């Protein structure tokens, strides 16, 4: 299975092992950023800072 990595737009940590066979990928980083990944472009699509609950 093909995989790729993207960097978190908040802290720059590489998030690895994303699969190219997924329909949609969402990532919750420990730095407080949530982002979605454009699988076709293998890049961060949209991101936002999570608020405190």
C-alpha positions in Angstrom: 0.0 0.0 0.0 1.4 3.4 -1.0 1.8 5.9 1.9 3.0 9.5 2.2 3.7 12.1 4.9 2.7 15.7 5.5 4.0 18.3 8.0 1.7 19.7 10.6 1.0 23.4 9.8 1.2 24.3 13.5 4.4 22.6 14.7 6.0 21.2 11.6 6.2 17.6 12.9 6.0 15.1 10.1 2.8 13.0 10.1 3.6 9.8 8.3 2.0 6.7 6.9 -1.0 8.4 5.3 -2.5 6.0 2.7 -3.3 7.0 -0.8 -6.3 4.6 -0.8 -8.3 6.6 1.8 -11.3 8.7 0.9 -10.6 11.4 3.5 -7.9 12.0 6.1 -8.2 14.2 9.2 -5.4 14.7 11.7 -5.5 15.9 15.3 -1.9 16.9 16.3 -0.8 17.2 19.9 0.1 20.8 19.3 -3.6 21.7 19.1 -4.0 21.9 15.4 -6.5 19.8 13.4 -6.1 19.5 9.7 -7.5 17.7 6.7 -5.3 16.2 4.0 -5.8 16.5 0.2 -5.0 12.9 -0.8 -4.6 13.7 -4.5 -2.1 16.5 -3.9 -0.7 14.8 -0.8 -0.7 18.1 1.0 -2.6 19.9 3.9 -6.0 21.0 2.6 -7.4 23.0 5.5 -6.4 23.5 9.1 -7.6 25.2 12.3 -6.7 25.5 15.9 -8.8 23.5 18.3 -10.5 25.5 21.1 -10.4 24.4 24.7 -13.5 22.4 25.8 
